[in-house]
Amino acid sequence: MRWITALAIVLAAVVLVLIIAQLVLPGVAAQRLRDRLSKSGQVLDVQVSAFPAIELLWHQADRVVVRMKNYHSNPGHLGSQLGETADAGSLDASANELDTGLVALHDATLRKRGNTLTGTATVTAADLRSAVGGAIQDLQPVASGGGQLTLQGTVFGVTADATLRAQNGALVVQPDVPILNFVTLTVFNDPHVEVQGVGATDAPGGFALSADATLK
């Protein structure tokens, strides 16, 4: 009978530890994530959930929710941060302002389910002009489909198109001009993220961007 009593005590202790872990670990994980994100912007809310919560000790979570007022990062660091979400079953993140180091985006959202990423954001005409510099005028999307986006702009009085598309997992721009169509400019390339396609629709004061990708 003593071994039965001892076994019951051990089982009760294990259950108690699991209950405490379920109550405590999600909050600890959320605070650690908040501290990391606060180095790159102003965090509004972070939620982390896992069942059983002990999974969090191995950096695995069922669901992560992040809301930020602003986020500032270069493309390389942003890709690395995305790569670190691989162990989260689902991720829903948003930022009122997102500075990627290339262009300022607004109302940015990122949705992750498994290894599939879907991102959306809006960009104003003013922000786009600031990103490409004064040499390109009236830059705007003119076509979207098949996972690529065609942009049109005027350079030194000449209007021309360029295509933004995925190539070998990277995001590249290629001029739609016969004498320059061999030129390819890489705007995003990260070993953690494989871009599948991009698109755009009209939005007040600019346009809304969308992108699909997978985590490697």
Secondary structure as the mmCIF struct_conf table of DSSP 4:
data_model
#
loop_
_struct_conf.conf_type_id
_struct_conf.id
_struct_conf.beg_label_comp_id
_struct_conf.beg_label_asym_id
_struct_conf.beg_label_seq_id
_struct_conf.end_label_comp_id
_struct_conf.end_label_asym_id
_struct_conf.end_label_seq_id
HELX_RH_AL_P HELX_RH_AL_P1 ARG A 2 LEU A 37
TURN_TY1_P TURN_TY1_P1 SER A 38 SER A 40
STRN STRN1 GLY A 41 SER A 49
BEND BEND1 PHE A 51 PRO A 52
HELX_RH_3T_P HELX_RH_3T_P1 ALA A 53 TRP A 58
TURN_TY1_P TURN_TY1_P2 HIS A 59 HIS A 59
STRN STRN2 ALA A 61 HIS A 72
HELX_RH_AL_P HELX_RH_AL_P2 PRO A 75 GLY A 83
TURN_TY1_P TURN_TY1_P3 GLU A 84 ASP A 87
STRN STRN3 ALA A 88 ASP A 99
BEND BEND2 GLY A 101 LEU A 102
STRN STRN4 ALA A 104 ARG A 113
TURN_TY1_P TURN_TY1_P4 GLY A 114 ASN A 115
STRN STRN5 THR A 116 THR A 124
HELX_RH_AL_P HELX_RH_AL_P3 ALA A 125 VAL A 132
TURN_TY1_P TURN_TY1_P5 GLY A 134 ALA A 135
STRN STRN6 ILE A 136 GLY A 145
TURN_TY1_P TURN_TY1_P6 GLY A 146 GLY A 147
STRN STRN7 GLN A 148 VAL A 155
TURN_TY1_P TURN_TY1_P7 PHE A 156 GLY A 157
STRN STRN8 VAL A 158 GLN A 167
TURN_TY1_P TURN_TY1_P8 ASN A 168 GLY A 169
STRN STRN9 ALA A 170 PRO A 175
TURN_TY1_P TURN_TY1_P9 PRO A 178 PHE A 182
STRN STRN10 LEU A 185 PHE A 188
STRN STRN11 ASP A 190 ASP A 190
TURN_TY1_P TURN_TY1_P10 PRO A 191 HIS A 192
STRN STRN12 VAL A 193 ALA A 203
TURN_TY1_P TURN_TY1_P11 PRO A 204 GLY A 205
STRN STRN13 GLY A 206 LEU A 215
#
